[in-house]
């Protein structure tokens, strides 16, 4: 079952990486460089990835990201993702 163990380790490593990239305000700044101006999209995708890799919805990482998104003003985002 080496493949299963490798997949589970990759999921765990990916979740740990995302959690390290979460900012104090709950947003995720996943990439350096050109994608830093899209914190709403990056946060949304990070939350989706965490949930799809079996991170509990009530975990601090998911809840922090959702709190960030819910705290945005009604006119945000100005772009469609």
Secondary structure, DSSP 8 states (H G I E B T S, - for coil): -HHHHHHHHHHHHHHHHHHHHB-TTS-B--SSSTTTT-HHHHHHHHHHHHHHTT--TTSHHHHHHHHHHHTS-TT---S--
